[in-house]
Amino acid sequence: MDTDESSEYDEEEEEDDDDDLMLFILPALYLAYTGIGTPGQTSKATGIGTSGRTSKVMGAPGIVTPDRTSKVIGATGIGTPGQTSKVTDTAGIGTSRQTSKVADATGTETPGQTSTLIRDAEWICKVLEDDRGQGYDKLRVEPRILLEFSHYLRSNNLLRNTRGVSVEEQIGMFIYMLSRNASFQKLSDRFKHSTETIHRHIKACFDAVTAVTGEFVKPPSTQAHWKISSDPRYGPYFENCIGAIDGIHVPMTIPDSEAAPYRNRQESVSQNVMLACDFDLNFVYVSCGREGSASDAAVLYSAIESGFQVPSGMYYLVDGGYANTLSFLAPYIEVPYHTEEHEQSNLQPRDFRELFNLCHAQLRRQMKHAVCLLKMRFPILNVATSYRKETQVKIPAAAVVLHNIIQKQGGNEGLLCDQTVPFSSRKTVTLPSGDDAYGYDVAAFNDECNMGNALRDGIAQRMWADYERSLCDESEL
């Protein structure tokens, strides 16, 4: 985003002035009951438009007849198909583009507004999909999901309809920004609001989504996932595995005077974000804001100090950049860690450590896949933005919340994450892909390594014994 867009958000609320509103309403009511339109003019007295005219209806029911473009100012604001309606109640006057915008002082939805909100959501979802561009997988944000999430935020007083901008459109703008890395000017052009209005609503969305992170990013189940229990390669050995953990670097733009701690080993500026996911590709924990110079293990330990917990007897799979403990099971170091290329070459494991690393890599692929989906859906994670530092820190968590909402409605697990994404930015930077090895920089983890090694050896040796037995059975056939 351009530097001039990094100014602070406008903190002022968009409040209605009752006196000004009455000055508008009283003359309108007077005209409605005294003035009668003549042929070729706008009809006012009865609120009923005549054929071939654009009617301005000012009456109690606010009912519009078909095939007219009408401005509706009434109690219910009910429109019929074929109309583009401007729905207004006591809170203010909405704007009209491809769909109607609803303004309501209390943030509640009346029956007459439901159809308007549905049309609003349908238009926003169409915009989100049509503007994705070639090479991106579809966001798969259905109107039903947008409506449900908006209703949840509205009913919990986290967002409210404002003059001309419904909660549905606010969330739509927010998703558009994250999925397109759209500037405020781009949002202004696309949604036909001033940049000041965009600033205000994007900030409100950040605050709202941050507040509901705990509702949509929840700890995983302790029951063995079907992807493990139903597969003989994993079921008897990894039944206590509840997910995988990894760190990703998200670029940042901060003043040079503050940049030193955020410089990673690639010399770019980033925050190190810890992600934990389950085997349904949902994220179950996210920790943002740690400096890019911090190791993955240090970020994990900070998350534990902040409340991240692993149920007793359960564990997450981690890569070689983490300590191997009872709660975080890492692969064997200095032993081949089988990638997809190794599998395609059909190389057979030579001992229990290689076999363990092979199965470990196959299961951890879920983590890689989830991260790929997240970055494909929200390319803003791939570039440095010009938001304030406090806002940049919130972006990964917001993307995770929206990812989980989309995923639960049925995301595409067949997405080819390694495809070339048509996303260009002058602020694209080189980022680390993760720590190569654990640096023994967290004393609390060092004390647990012996117990973690014993757990890993026990699993690996059982796997190897069963593997050799299966080879003998095959040779006898």
N, C-alpha and C positions, 0 to 999 in steps of 0.2 A: 504494500500500500504506500501511497505517496506520503512524504514526510509531513506535509501540511495537514494530513488527516490524523496526526497523532495528538492533536489538542485534546484537552480533557473533555469528557462528556458533559453535556449540559445537564446540570443536576435539577433544573427547575421542572416541576410537574406541570402537565398540561391541564390546568384547572379551568372549569367553566365559570364565567362571570354571570351570576343570576340576573343582575340588573341589565346587562347588555342583552341577555337572552330574552328577557321580557320586552325590551325595546323592539326586538325583532318579531316576537310572537304576537304582541297586541295589535300592531298595525296589520299584520297578516290576517289575523282573525277578523278584524274589522272589514278588510277588503273581501275576505271570503264570504261574508254574509251580506255585503252591500253591493259589490260589483258583479255584474253579469257579463260574461264575455260575449262578443258579437262574432258572427261568422268570420273565419280567417284569423281569429284571435285565440288567446289561451282562455279556456273556460275555468272560472273560479267559483261561482256561486254554489253550484250543486256538488262540486267535486266529481262530476261525471264527465269525462271527455267525450267529444263527438268525433265521428269518423274523420280521419285524415288530419287530425290536429294533435299537437303535443299538449297534453293537459297537465296543469299544475294543480294537484289535489290537496286541499287543506281542509280536512274534516276529521271527525272523531274516528271513524273506522280505518281510514287510510287505505282504502281498497283501490287497486289499479285494474283497469280492464285490459284485455289482451291486445297485443300488437301495437303498443304505444311505448314510447320512451318517456318515462314519467319520473317526476321528483315527488316522492311521497313524504309528507310530513304529517304523521298521525300517531295514534296510540299504539297500533299494532304493527304497522309497517309491513303489511302482507302484500307480496307481489305475485303475479301470475307469470307463467312461462312466456318467453319472448321479450321480457322487459329487462332493462338495465335500471335498477332502482337505486335511489338515494334514500336510505332509511335513517330517520332522525327521531330521537326522543328527547327527553328533557336534558340530556347531557350535552348535546351539541349537534353539529351538522357533519354528516359523513361525506366522503369523496366517492366518486363513481368512475370506475375504469371498466375492466372486463367483467368484474363482479362487484357486488355491493359490499360496502363496509358498514359495520354496525358499531354504533357508539352507545354505551350504556353506563350510567353513573355508578351503578352498583356492581357491575361486572357480571351480573346474572343473565341467563338466557331465557327469554320469554318464548312461548310457543310460536309466536309470529316471527321470531328471529331465526328459528331453527333452519328454515329453508335457505335463508340468506347466508348463514354460517356454512352450510353445506356447499353452496355455490362458491363461496369464498375459498373454502378448503380445496375444492376441485380445481379452481383456477390456479391456486398457489402450487399444488402438486404438479399440475401440467407445466408450469413455469420451471419448477425444479428439475423435471425430467427433460424437457425440451432444450434447456440451456446447458445440459451436462457436456455436450461435445462428444465427438467420436473418440473411441478408445476407453471411455469410462463405462464401467458397469452401471446399470440403472440404480438409483438410490432406493427405489421401491418404497417410497413414502406414499402410502395410500391415504385418501381423504379421511377414511375412518380413523386411522391412527393419528393423523394430525388433529382431528376433532377431539378424540379422546384425550390426547395429551394436553391440548389447549383447555379443555374442560377441567382437567385435573389441576392445572396451574391456576385457572380462574377461580375454581371452587375453594382452593386453598389460599386465596388472596395473594398469590405470588405474582400474577400479572392481571391486568384489567384492561377492558376495552377503553380506548381513549377516543378523542374526537377524530373520527376518520380512520382509525387503525384498530381493527379487531385483534384479539389475542392470536387468532389463527394467522393473520398476516404478520404479526410480530415474530412468531415462531418461524414462519416461512422465510422472512428476511434473514433471520438468524441462521437457519440451515443453509440458505443460499450463500451467505457470507463464508461459512465454513467449508461448503462443498465446492465453491468456486474461487476461494480466496478473493472475494469481491471487495473492491474499494467502496468507501462510503459514496463516492460519486457514481459508481456503477449501480449500487443499490438505489440511489436516488433516481437515476435514470430508469431503472427497471420497474420500481414500485411507485414512482411518481410522488415522492415525498421529498421535502427539503432535507439537506444533509444534517441540519440540526435535529430534525425529527428522527432521522435514522440513528444518529448518535444516541439519543435518549432511549430509544427502544432497544438497540443492541445492548446497551448497558443493563437495562432492565432484564433482558433475556439472560445475560451472563449471571446476574444475581439470582434469578429464578432457577436456572438450571443447576447452579452451584448448590442451591438450597435443597434440591431433590436428588443430589448424587447418591445419598445413602438409600434412597428408595428404589433406584433403578440399577445401582451397582452393589450387589449383595454377595455375601460369602457363598461359596458353592455348597452343594449337598455333600454330606459325608458318605452317602451310599455309592457303591462302585458304579461308575458310569457304564452304560450298556456297550459303549465302544471298547471298553476294557473287558468287562465280564463276558461278553459274547465272543471274544477273540482268544483262541488258545495260546497265541503268542504272548499275550499280556495278562489275561485273567488271573492265572494262579500266582502271579508275581507282583503285579502293580495294583492289586485291589484296594490299597490304601492311598493311591494317588488321586488327588482331587483337582489337579490342574497344573499349569506351568507358569513360570515367572520369567520376565526378561526386562531389560532396560532399553529404551529408545531415546535418541537425542533429537530434540526439537529445536530448530534454530531460533535465535532471539536477536533482537536489536536493542542494545542498551548503550548508555554513554561509555566512552572509553575509560572514564574514571572508575567505573564499576565492573568493567569487562573481565579483568584478570581472573577471578575465580570461575568464570563461566567459559573460559577457553578450554576446550577439550584437547585430546592428544593430536587431533588433526589441525589444531590452531584456529578452528572456527569457534564461534560463540554459540552456546546452546544451553538448554536445561536438560538434565538427565531425568527422564520420567520412568518410574517403575510401573509395569503393568502385570497383572495376574489375570489369567483367563481359565475358563473351564473347557470341557470337551464339546460344548455346544457353540463355541466361538463367542461366548459372552464374556465380557470383562467383569471380574469379581472384585477388583481393587485397582485403584490408580493413585499414585503419589506424584505430585507435580512440584516444580520449583527448585529442586536441588541443582547446584551448579554443575556445569558440564565437566569440570575437572574432577568431580566426585566419582569414585568407583561404583560399579553396580552393587557391590556388597555393602558399601557404606550407605547407599541410598536405601537398600533393603533394611539395614539396621535402623535407619532413621524412621522408616515406615513402621517398624516394630515398636519403636519408642513412641510413635504417634497413635498406636492402637491396633495396628495390623496383627492378627492372630492366626495361628494354624491350630486346628483342633488336635488334641492329644492323639497320637498314633497315626495321624495323617501326614502327608507331605506333598510338596510341590516339586515338579521337575525344574531344574535350573541348568544353565550352561556352565562351562568351565571357569567363567569369571566369578563364580560364587563359591563360598565354602561348602563343603559336603557335610551336611549335618542330618540329624534325625528328621528335621522339618523341611529341609531343602536338599533334594537328592541330585547330585551333580554326576557327570560322566567321569570315567577314569581319564586322568591326564596322561599325556604322552602315549596314548593308545588311539589308533584310528577311530575317528568319530564319523560314522557312515553317513554320507550325504546321499541325495538322490542319484548322483552320478555313480557313486560306489555300488548302489543297488542295481543300477542298470548294467553295470559290468559283471554282475552276478558273482562277486567275490564272496567266499564263504568265511565266516569267522573262524579264527584259529585257536581261540581259547575263551574262557568264561568272560574275560574283560571285554574282548571285542564283541562278543554276543550281547553283553549288557549294553554297550555303547550303541550297537545297532538298534536294539529295541527302544532305548532311551531316545535316540534321534528320531525314530519313527513317531513316537508319541509326542515329542516336543514340536513336531511339525504343525500340530494344532495351534501352537502359540504363534509360529511364523505366519500361519494362514490368517489368524485373527488380526495380527498387526498389519498384514497386507490389505485386508478388507478395510480396516480402519483408515489407513492412509489413502486407499483408493477412493473411499467415500468422502474423505475430508482432506484434500490436498494442501490445505492451509498448514498442516503439520510438517510439510516438506520445505517450507520457506520461512525466512524471517519476515515478520510484519513490523509495522510502525506504530502499533498500539503502545500504550504505556506498559511498563514492565509488569505491573500488577494484573493487567488484563491479559498479557501474553501468557502468564503463568496459568490462567484459568482455561485457556483454549484446549489443552489436551483432555482435561476432565470433562469439559462440555462435549467434545467430540465423542468421548467414551459413552457418556449418557445417551446421546442420540444414536450411536451405533447399536447399543443394546436394545433401544426401543425399536429400531428398524429390524434388527436380527430376530427379535422375538416374533415379528410378524412373518418371518420366513425369508431370510437372506439367502443369497446364492452361494452355496458352498463350492460350486464348480467354477468360481471365478479364477481366471488365469492371472495370478497376482504379479507375475514377472513380465507381463506385457509392457510395452513402451507406452507411457502415459503422456498425452499431448499437453503437457503443462510446462510453461516456460516462465521464468522470472529472473530478473537481474539479481535477485537476492538468494538464489539457490546456492547452497554451500555444501562442502564435503563434510560428512558426518561419520563418526565411528559407528561400527555395527555392533559393538559390545566388547566387553573386556575379554582378552585372549586367555587370561589365567587369573586365578585368585591371588591377590597380593598379600594375603595374611595381614591385612590392615585393620581388621575388626577383631579385637581381643575376645569379645564375647563369642564369636563364631569359632575362633581357634580352639577354644576349650571344648567344643562339641564335635570336633572333626573325628576324633577316635570312635565315638559312638556312631557317627554317620558312616564311617568307613566299614564298621562291622555290619551295619544294616545293608549297605550296598553289596558287600562280599557275600552275605547270606543269600540275597536275591540272585546275584549273578551265578553263584555256584549251583543253586537249585535249577536255574535255567539251563546251565551247561549240562547238568546230569540228564535232564529230560531231553535235551537236544541230542546228546550222544546216543541215548536210548532209541530215539526216533530214527536216527541214521542206521542203527543196527537192525531195527525192524524193517526198514526199507530194503536193506541189503539181503535180507532173508527171503524177500518176496520174489 
